[in-house]
């Protein structure tokens, strides 16, 4: 090949260097999108989980105790509202078999534990119905509008819940929560699809960590707000209205400013647009039917099965803490409503802080080749599982209503340990086989929903009268599950690409060494969102060139196909 021909070809197959536009910049449009997704995730999480602390304000605990035949209540029993009163020996009445301390936040509804558990499980029933079919809609319709519709479902059901609760009872409220859960199945897949289209691979871990902090923000900021509104003259219905109003404001902002990908965004600096055009592979919403998924090998993979076990166990435990912990603080530790909101929010702040710090530190260690990907995920998961188990055992044997401050410290430390989860089994899921992450994520999220759904059933079997001994049993069960989960992942977990995740597919690949015209790749299905897919082939160095026809070897074609099929599902 002549020097002139090589120079001409270089101009065709190379792309000029573009200046990197920083992620954390006041005018970074992808930062704005990530913050919008985070705020939306915070709103949906708050609308789903605030029912935990709100339920303590909705229920007339005194009337509920009088209705119970097994409870003997002294009419002189006090109604405690402050931590100081409880700390000064107020819970000593529990030692008297003829007395029962009742902590009542002034609610008017008389719903028993079974009815409350049914309401708590409503969103989980709904989400388990839609979580698998959600990928069908995400792949065929605009993720932006799918997310908007899902949040709209949340807002509507949240706004009408107070009226349904006061006029129709617990079972219609359960139905409304199921309808809300139908929208929940679309939240994570839609957000993941949008983030994958906006962020280069090198920035996705940071983007995911920032986006998922919406979960911690909902607990850290939402619980104190809910407790304050509950204690105010507006009462518990104002919590539902507040959540609906804030989420509606977010929905309007999302509709006016969000877009599925950079090419659809009208407000962005030229530098950032050029940077994203050069580094982000955009995808069509249409399903790639040529991809053959090795389901049998995925479901037989020890590393993937270990990750599924972690999904089930961790989501069960997190659901217990999010939904039932305010009830524990109220009826077992005898905290007042404001203290309850504080005790449930601060551990989330601790979790948020360690989550960010640990994620950055572990990525730096991997980047500098100090630790392997497998060691990183196993270390992170071990801290979360074994550390969480230790503090649950300490809570079981050393915490009661005489020392709620010690319980508060133990819960903060437990949440601190759980801050490493994102760098554990979540990262493992994305590392095993990037080409099949969409399928694997759907299966994994389905197991997570099963875990969430199992929690109310398990709690209903163990917690009958909401006593300290029942809660101790629950914490010991969770500690045991944590130990088993951590041990299994320590043995079988992995943070490396699996062999079955990189194998050739006979229907797509030709025999090794055979060349495939690049023109044939040009004929891949495309739409207006895929205008730059073909251009990404030009980033690959082509060692063998024919002047009459540009060609790619089989190995290079594999690399190209893996890039254009890089999955949009991530946590």
N, C-alpha and C positions, 0 to 999 in steps of 0.2 A: 504494500500500500504506500503510495507516495505521501510525502510530507504535506502537500497541499490537500490531498484527500483526507488525511488524518485531522488536519486543522479544521476542515469543513465539517467532518463528522463530529468533532469535539463541540462545535458550536451547536449541533443538533441535540446531542445526548446530554450535555451538561447544563446545569442551571446556575445562573449567576448567584453569588453569595448575597444574602440579604441580612440586614442588620437585625439583631434580636431585639424585640420590644419587651421590656421587663413585665413580668406578671403583676408584681406589686407596684403599681404606678397609678397615680390619680386618674389618668386618662385611659387606663387599660380596660378595654371593652370586655375582654374575657373575665377580668376580675369582677366587673359589674354583673356579668351573667352568673358567675359563681356565687356572688353574694345574694343575688335574687333567688337562685335555687336554694341557697342556705336558708334565707328568710321564709321561703315557701315551705321548706321541710320543717322549719320551726313551727310555722302556723298549723300545719297538718298534724304534727306530733302533739302540739298543745291541745288541739281540738279533740284528739283521740285520748290523751292520757290525763287531762285535767279532771275527768270523771272520777279519778281515784280520790283526790282530796275534796272534790265537790260532793261526792257521795257522803262523806262524813258530816257535811253540813245539811244535806237533804234529809237524812234519816233522823227520826225522833228516837234516840237511843233509849230514853227512859220508857217510853211506851212499848218499845220492842222488848225490853227486859221484862216488863210486867206481863207481856203476852206469853213469855216463856214459862212453861210449867216447872222447868227444872231450876229456875232461878228464884232465890229468895232475896227480896230486896228490902232493905230497911228504909222506911220513908225519910229518915233523917240523913240518908247518904248524901254527901256533898256533890255538887257539880263543879269540877275543877277546871279552871281556864288558864292557869299560869304555871310555868315550870317550877317557880319558887315554892308554891304551895305543895306541889307533889314531892319536891325534894325534902320538905320538912316533915316527912313521915306520913303524908296523906294517904299513901297506898298501904299503910299497915292494916287497913280494914280488910284487905284480902286474906289476912291470916285468920279472920273470924268467919266461921262457916255460916253464920247467920246474917252476914252483911256482904254487900257487893257495891263496890264503888262504880258509879255510872258517870261517864264523861259525855255530856250532851252539848252539841254546838247550836242547838235551837232549831233543828229541822222539824218538818211536819209530816213527812212520809213514813209509813210503817211498812218497810219492805224487809223480809227476813234475809238471812245469809244466802240461801239458795237463789232467791230472786236477784240479789245483788250480783252473785257470781254469773248468773245468766246474762245480765246486762253487760258485765265486764267482758264476757266472751263474744258479744255481738259482732264487733268489728273483725275479730279473728275468723268467724264463720264467713263473713262477707269476703274478706281478702283471700281466703283459701279457694274460693270459687273463681276468682278472676286473675290470680297471680300467674297461672300458666297461660291462659288465653291472652293475657295482656301483651305478650310478645307479638301476637298476630296483628294487633292494632298498631303497636309501636312501629312495626316493620312496614306497614302499609299506609299509615296516616301521619300527619304532622305531630311529632312528639310534643310540640309546644301547645297545640290545641287539645291533645289528649290529657296533658297535665292540667290545663285550664278546666276541662270538664270534670276531672277527678276532684279538684279542689272545690269546684262549684257544688258537687255532691256533698262534700264535707260541710260546706258553709250552710247549705239548706237544712240538712239534718240537725246540725248544731243549733241553728236558730229556733227550730220548732220544738226542740226537746223539752224546755220548761213547760210549755203548754201541754204537751202530750203527757208528761210526768204527773202534772197536777190534776188533769182531767180524765185520763184513761188508765193510768197505772203502769206497772213495771213491764208487762208483756209488749204493749205497743212501743215502749221505749227500746226494748230489745230489738224489735223489728227495725226501728229507725237506725239503731247502731249497726245492724246487718247491712242496711243500705249504704251507710257510711263506709263500711268495710269493703263494699264493692269498688268504691273509688280508691281505697288504700292499695289494692292490688296493682294499680297503675302508677303509683307515685314514684317508687324507686326505678323501675324500668324506663319511664319517661325522662326522669332526671339524668339517668346514666347515659341515655342516647344523646341528649343535648350536650352534656359535658364532654363526651367522647368526640363529638363533632367540633368542639371549640378548643380543645387543648391538645398540644403535642404530647407524645408519649412521655417525654421527660418531665412534664409538668402535671401529669394526671394524678400521681400519688398526693401531691400537695393539694390539688383541686378537690380530690375526694375527701381528704382529711378536713379541709375547710368546709366543704358542703355538709358532711355528716355531723359537724358540730352543731347544726341546727337541732339535733336531738338533745344534746346537753343544754343548749340555750333554752329549750322549751321547759326543761326541768328546773334549771337554775333560775330563770327569770319568771317562768309561768307560774310555778307553785306559790311563791310569795305573793304574786298579784292575785291569784285565785283565793289565797287565804285572806288577804286584805279585803277583797270584795265580799267574801263570805261573812267576815266579821262586821262589815259596814251595814248601814241601814238599807242598802239596795238588796242585800241577801244573795243567796246562791244563784237565782236565775240570771243575775247580772254577769256571772262568769261566762255563761253560754253566749249572751249578747255581746260581751266584750270580745270574745274569741271570734265571733262571726264578723264583727265590724272590722277588726284588724285584718282578718283574712280577706275580706272584701277589698280593702285598700290595697293589699298586696296583689290581688287578682287583677285589679285595674292597672296597676303599675306593670305587671307582667304582660298584659294584653297590649299595652302601648309601647313597650320598650324591648321585649324579648324577641329572639329569633332562633331558629333551629341551628344555624351555622353562620360563620362569618360572611359568606358570600351573600346572605340575605340581609345582612345588617347595613343600615343606611348611615349610622352614626359611628364612625370609627376612624382613627388616624390612619393615614396612608402607610406609615411605617409598620404599624401592627397588622394591617391587612396583608401587606406583602409578606410579613413574617409568617402569618398563619397560612397563607396560600402556599408557602414553600414547605411547611412542616406538618400540616394537618391533612390527613387523607379523608376526604369526605365520602360519605356512603349514600347509596340510594335507599329510599324507604322500601323498595321492593325486595322481597325475600330472594336470596341466592339459592335457587333450587338445585344447583349443581354440587353443593357441598354435601358430602356423604358423612354423616356423623356416626362414629363407632360406638353406639350406645352400649353394647355388651362390654367393651373394654373400659369404658368410662365407669360403668356400674360395678365392674370387678376390680377397679383400681383401689388398692388399700389406702393410698394417700387421699383419694377423693372421698372414700367412705369415712375416713377419719375426720375429714372436713365436714361431712354431713352430720356426724355425731356431734361435733362441736356446734354446728348451727342449731341443732335441736336442743341441746342442753343449755347453751348460753342464752338462747331466746326464751326458754322456759324460766330461767333464773331472772333475767332482766325484766320479763313481764311481771314476775312476782314482786320485784322491787319497785317497779313503776306503778303498778296498780294497787298493791295491797299494803305497801309500806306506810302510807298515811293512816291506814286503819290500825296498824300495829302501834304507831306512835300515839294514837288517840286512846285506844282501848287497853293497851298493855302498859305503855310507859306513861299514860295519863297526861299527855301534853295538851296545852291549849291550842286553839286554831292558828294563831300567829306563829307560835313556836313550831307547830307542825309544818307549816310552810317553810320555815327556816331550816329545819332538820332535813327536809326532803330536797332542798335546793342546793345547799352548800356542798354535799358530796358530788353533785353533778359538776360544780365548778372545779373541784379537785380532779375529777375524771377528765374534764376538758383540758386542763392545763397539762397533765401528764400525757394525755393522748397526743397533743401537738409536739411536746418536747421529745417524747420517746420516738415518735414517727420520724422526726428530723434526725435524731441521733442514730437510729438504726439504719436509715438510708445512707447517712454519711459513712458509717462503718462498712456497709456493703459496697459503696462506691470506691472506698479506699482498699477494698479486697481484704479487710481485716477479718471478716466473717463471711460465711457462705449464705446463700438464700435460705437453705434448709435450717441451718443453725439459727438464723434470725427468727424464722417463724416458730421454731420449737421453743426458743428462749422466751419469746413474747407470749406464746400460749401458756407456757409453764408458769410464768409469773402470774398471769390472769387466773388460771385454774387453781393452782396450789396456794397462791397467796389469798385468793378469794375464799378457798376452803378453810384456811387457817383462821381468818377473821370471822367467818360464820360460826366456827366452833367456839371461838372466844365469846361471841355474842350469846351463843346458846347457854354457856355455863356461868357467865359473869355479869350479864346485864339484866336488870329488872327496873321497876318503877322507882327504886330508891337511888339509882345512879344513871339517869338518862344521859348525862354528859359523857360518861364512859362509852355508852352505846353509840353516841354521836361520833366519837373519835374512831371507834371500830368501823362504823359504816363509811366514814371518810377514807380510812385506809383500804377498805375493801374496794370502794369505787376507784381508788388510786391504782390498785393492782389491775382492775378491769380496764384501765386506760390503755393497756398494751394489746388489747384484743384486735384492733385494726391491723396491727403489724403481725398478728398471728394467723389464725385460720382465714381471715378475710384476704390477706395477701397471698396465702397459699392457693386459694381459689383462682386468683388471677394468674398464677404462675404455672400451674400444672399443664395447661394446654390453651394458650391464648386463642388459637383458631376455633376452639369449641366453647369459649367462655359463655356465649349467649345461652347455649343449651345447658351447660353445667350450672350457670347462675339460676336459671329457671327451676331446675331440680333442687338446688340448694335453698332458694328462697321458699320453695314449697315446703321443704323440711323445716325451715324456720317458722313458717306459719303453723305447721303441725305442733311445734314446740310451744308457740304462744297459745294455741288452742287447748293444749293439754293442761296448762297451768290452772285455769279455773276448776277443772275437774279434779286435779290433785288436791288443790286447796279445799275444795268442797268435801273431799273424803277425809281430810285430816282435821280441818278447822270447823268444829261444830259450835262451840260456845265462845270462841275468840279468847281463850285463856292463854296464860304464859306457857304452860306445858305444851299446848298444841303448836304454838309458834316455835318452841324449841325443837319439836319434832320436824317441823317444816325446814328449819335452818339446817338440821342435821342431814335431812334428805338432800338438800341442795349441796351441802358440803361433800357428801358422798358422791353425788353425780359429778361435781367438779373434779374430784380426785380421779374417778374412772375416766372421764373425758380427757383430762390432762395426760394420764398414763397412756391411753390409746394414741393420742396425737404425738406424744413423745416417741413412741415406737414406730408408727406408720406415717406420720405427717411428713410433708415435703414442701420445699419452696423452689424446686427446680422443674424445668420442662421435662415432662414424662415422654418416654419413648413412643407411646401410642399417640402422643400429641403432635408428632412431627413426621409421621409416616406418610408415604405417598398414597395417593388414591388412584386406583387403576383406571377409573372412568375419566379421570382428569389428566393424568400424566402419561406421556409417551415413554418408551424405553430410554434408559439413561444414555446420554450422549447424542440422542436425536435432537435436531434443532427444530424449533417451532417459529415460524414467521411472526414477527411482531405485529404484522398486519392483522393476523387472526385475533390477536388480543384486542385490537382496535374494535373488533366487532362485538365485544362484550356488551350486554344490555346496559344502557345508560339513560339518564334523564337529566333534567336541568340542574340537579344537585350533584351530578357526577362529572361535570365538565372538565375537571382536572385529574380524574383518575388515570387516564392514559398518560398524562404528563408525568405522574409519579414514577413511571417505568424509566424515565430518563435519568433518574437519580442513581440507577444501577450501572456500575462499570461493566462494559461488554467487551470481553477479551477477544472474541472471534467475530469479525465483521465481514459481511459480503457487500461489495459496492453496489451490486444490482438489487439487493434486498436486505434490509436490516433484520437480523435474526437474534434470538435468545437461545442459549442452551437450556436443557431441561432444569438444571440446578438453578439457573437464574430465573427461569419462569416460575419455579416453586417459590423463590424469594419474593418475586413480584406478587404472586397470588396471595401469599401469606400477608403481605402488606395491605392489599386492597380489601382483604377479608378480616382485617384486624377487628376484633370484636368490640361492640359498643357497650357491652354489659360490664359494669364494675360496681363496687360497694363504696 
